């Protein structure tokens, strides 16, 4: 019996816009085992961000509405919990890193004030303020710091962006204990000169710095589950590489459970232990990262890998998937991928495949939602 | 404080507005505490000079009853200022709070949505009337008096703040940092009070500063049409002008009307200038840029750095390594 940080069962989410009803997520079941990194990959509009935001119930309802399914977290069904109880579960329970590092920090507050809010909140909750659900011991040790030598070698002098001496004194004089803890988390995300950062406003930081601060903020609450919704998509490639390296190191260090959302196959391959592939609101394939990438068992995954520039570079033009993403207000009958599938059969047009079945023997962790999963291997 | 000063220096008009407002506030304070420092005359005792043109002894002249216009204008200052601030302030707090509530909890079909609709429809009803006419109508029905005057203007004043605060709240509440705060476990009440309120504050405060002048003009208008306070008993600029004009002095002794008129003009101008400049002070982005640009002071040293700061403030921030602040160190 595995221990799951969060367990999603048959989740369906619709957006009701005007007279239309868009089936953004349909019958998705997914488990994030404790201490593991589960990646979700898919095209824009496949429902991966909707899924991510639905877990801490951050979707605006309406227009979104959770039709059916359960989200089990700490033995509670988050779908059934009244919304006013959710803040107690967010942050220390489920925390999130967002796509837009430029706008995810409040422009009116200094970095210190934003971080200290998170640290204070966690302390209050740890001090025994009533929190919905049974308490758990923190799953990992955050006190480990990066090797000081390495940091000093790599650290670069940071030009103060305008923190005045008066402002410096202001933050250093109050709550030295909180301040130390905030600094610890900034050091945890490899910010070499955290004292300077404390007194800056978000707009004075570069994109990569902002995302580091966001990560520090999410980690400072010591969440049981961290959801990273395209954390590097808005950054350019060099910064993306730095942030990914950082996150990979942090995954080793803090050993939290992570749900990692991305449209980038390379990023997912790098970060995740297990991968789910989403198409048109459905989870079409799920499996351990190497198996899924080496031997995909769904025609969509195969096509996606072929369309990825890094893995299958050849002299010819880059392969693309014929057709376009279906309109989710009227998804195709049967298998949602059949209009674009290279091996469509009559049955695919009528019968929606059952959600995820093991592909290689009943105990296989690699599962696919294709009627003809065995034939995918022979595809070009 | 130093940054505040630098921002003021960066824009000469703001500086003028700021200096004027400080002078006006000081004058009001002195008149309230020790009027003898600024004028030898009292507002309720006539001098023995009647209907005199401006002179060294009486800079704004005197009226037919022997009252020194300069002293009257000064004595009216604290009163006018206090009423203008009271009206704009109550409208700011009440209207702003209603607008914040109506903007933040506006989901249709919920209790909050119903409350929001109720607030906005009542606001619309008040906004449908021309505010000056409505204020005059209320002033007529309530009768003359200070409290009546305040109530009349206030009743027409709060809806603008509801509109403004609601609009700003609607814009701010969908920004990613509000969602990020929610994801971090911040409760809705705290999101409103800390994250949303702080970010709508800037336009609202700027509007408030400009508005003090507008309230003053409205007060004077009500006084001018003869519905304000009783002039010779309570000095008030609008009522002063009204009283002297009705006595037919505008042609024979124009200085009696000119004195309070200039006072209104200068005060309104001062608050308008300050309000415009305040926007720069309240926004952390423009604050840093202006502070740096005017002195080159402790924050930035080279022109290149200043440019970089300005660029960043303009939203042209770069994600290149080494931009603005560097990237810290790459992970070992």
HADDOCK unambig.tbl for C-alpha pairs under 7 A between the chains (distance, minus, plus):
assign (segid A and resid 87 and name CA) (segid B and resid 185 and name CA) 4.49 0.50 0.50
assign (segid A and resid 87 and name CA) (segid B and resid 186 and name CA) 6.03 0.50 0.50
assign (segid A and resid 87 and name CA) (segid B and resid 187 and name CA) 5.45 0.50 0.50
assign (segid A and resid 88 and name CA) (segid B and resid 185 and name CA) 6.12 0.50 0.50
assign (segid A and resid 89 and name CA) (segid B and resid 185 and name CA) 6.79 0.50 0.50
assign (segid A and resid 90 and name CA) (segid B and resid 183 and name CA) 5.76 0.50 0.50
assign (segid A and resid 90 and name CA) (segid B and resid 184 and name CA) 5.73 0.50 0.50
assign (segid A and resid 90 and name CA) (segid B and resid 185 and name CA) 4.23 0.50 0.50
assign (segid A and resid 91 and name CA) (segid B and resid 183 and name CA) 6.10 0.50 0.50
assign (segid A and resid 91 and name CA) (segid B and resid 184 and name CA) 3.91 0.50 0.50
assign (segid A and resid 91 and name CA) (segid B and resid 185 and name CA) 4.41 0.50 0.50
assign (segid A and resid 95 and name CA) (segid B and resid 183 and name CA) 5.97 0.50 0.50
assign (segid A and resid 95 and name CA) (segid B and resid 184 and name CA) 5.77 0.50 0.50
assign (segid A and resid 96 and name CA) (segid B and resid 183 and name CA) 5.97 0.50 0.50
assign (segid A and resid 103 and name CA) (segid B and resid 176 and name CA) 5.59 0.50 0.50
assign (segid A and resid 103 and name CA) (segid B and resid 177 and name CA) 5.79 0.50 0.50
assign (segid A and resid 104 and name CA) (segid B and resid 176 and name CA) 4.94 0.50 0.50
assign (segid A and resid 104 and name CA) (segid B and resid 177 and name CA) 3.92 0.50 0.50
assign (segid A and resid 104 and name CA) (segid B and resid 180 and name CA) 5.87 0.50 0.50
assign (segid A and resid 105 and name CA) (segid B and resid 177 and name CA) 5.14 0.50 0.50
assign (segid A and resid 106 and name CA) (segid B and resid 177 and name CA) 5.42 0.50 0.50
assign (segid A and resid 108 and name CA) (segid B and resid 198 and name CA) 6.91 0.50 0.50
assign (segid A and resid 108 and name CA) (segid B and resid 199 and name CA) 6.51 0.50 0.50
assign (segid A and resid 108 and name CA) (segid B and resid 284 and name CA) 6.71 0.50 0.50
assign (segid A and resid 150 and name CA) (segid B and resid 332 and name CA) 6.06 0.50 0.50
assign (segid A and resid 151 and name CA) (segid B and resid 329 and name CA) 6.77 0.50 0.50
assign (segid A and resid 154 and name CA) (segid B and resid 329 and name CA) 5.24 0.50 0.50
assign (segid A and resid 154 and name CA) (segid B and resid 330 and name CA) 6.91 0.50 0.50
assign (segid A and resid 155 and name CA) (segid B and resid 328 and name CA) 6.20 0.50 0.50
assign (segid A and resid 155 and name CA) (segid B and resid 329 and name CA) 4.85 0.50 0.50
assign (segid A and resid 156 and name CA) (segid B and resid 328 and name CA) 6.60 0.50 0.50
assign (segid A and resid 156 and name CA) (segid B and resid 329 and name CA) 6.73 0.50 0.50
assign (segid A and resid 158 and name CA) (segid B and resid 325 and name CA) 5.80 0.50 0.50
assign (segid A and resid 158 and name CA) (segid B and resid 326 and name CA) 6.44 0.50 0.50
assign (segid A and resid 159 and name CA) (segid B and resid 325 and name CA) 5.95 0.50 0.50
assign (segid A and resid 161 and name CA) (segid B and resid 299 and name CA) 6.74 0.50 0.50
assign (segid A and resid 161 and name CA) (segid B and resid 325 and name CA) 6.77 0.50 0.50
assign (segid A and resid 162 and name CA) (segid B and resid 299 and name CA) 4.28 0.50 0.50
assign (segid A and resid 162 and name CA) (segid B and resid 300 and name CA) 6.55 0.50 0.50
assign (segid A and resid 163 and name CA) (segid B and resid 299 and name CA) 6.77 0.50 0.50
assign (segid A and resid 164 and name CA) (segid B and resid 299 and name CA) 6.62 0.50 0.50
assign (segid A and resid 190 and name CA) (segid B and resid 328 and name CA) 6.78 0.50 0.50
assign (segid A and resid 190 and name CA) (segid B and resid 329 and name CA) 6.25 0.50 0.50
assign (segid A and resid 190 and name CA) (segid B and resid 331 and name CA) 6.34 0.50 0.50
assign (segid A and resid 191 and name CA) (segid B and resid 328 and name CA) 4.94 0.50 0.50
assign (segid A and resid 191 and name CA) (segid B and resid 329 and name CA) 6.48 0.50 0.50
assign (segid A and resid 192 and name CA) (segid B and resid 328 and name CA) 5.15 0.50 0.50
assign (segid A and resid 192 and name CA) (segid B and resid 329 and name CA) 5.97 0.50 0.50
assign (segid A and resid 203 and name CA) (segid B and resid 313 and name CA) 6.98 0.50 0.50
assign (segid A and resid 205 and name CA) (segid B and resid 325 and name CA) 6.26 0.50 0.50
assign (segid A and resid 206 and name CA) (segid B and resid 317 and name CA) 6.77 0.50 0.50
assign (segid A and resid 206 and name CA) (segid B and resid 318 and name CA) 6.44 0.50 0.50
assign (segid A and resid 206 and name CA) (segid B and resid 319 and name CA) 5.54 0.50 0.50
assign (segid A and resid 206 and name CA) (segid B and resid 323 and name CA) 6.78 0.50 0.50
assign (segid A and resid 206 and name CA) (segid B and resid 324 and name CA) 6.74 0.50 0.50
assign (segid A and resid 206 and name CA) (segid B and resid 325 and name CA) 6.57 0.50 0.50
assign (segid A and resid 207 and name CA) (segid B and resid 319 and name CA) 5.24 0.50 0.50
assign (segid A and resid 208 and name CA) (segid B and resid 319 and name CA) 6.66 0.50 0.50
assign (segid A and resid 208 and name CA) (segid B and resid 327 and name CA) 6.46 0.50 0.50
assign (segid A and resid 209 and name CA) (segid B and resid 327 and name CA) 6.00 0.50 0.50
assign (segid A and resid 218 and name CA) (segid B and resid 184 and name CA) 6.97 0.50 0.50
assign (segid A and resid 236 and name CA) (segid B and resid 319 and name CA) 6.83 0.50 0.50
assign (segid A and resid 242 and name CA) (segid B and resid 330 and name CA) 5.80 0.50 0.50
assign (segid A and resid 242 and name CA) (segid B and resid 331 and name CA) 6.97 0.50 0.50
assign (segid A and resid 245 and name CA) (segid B and resid 331 and name CA) 6.48 0.50 0.50
assign (segid A and resid 246 and name CA) (segid B and resid 331 and name CA) 5.57 0.50 0.50
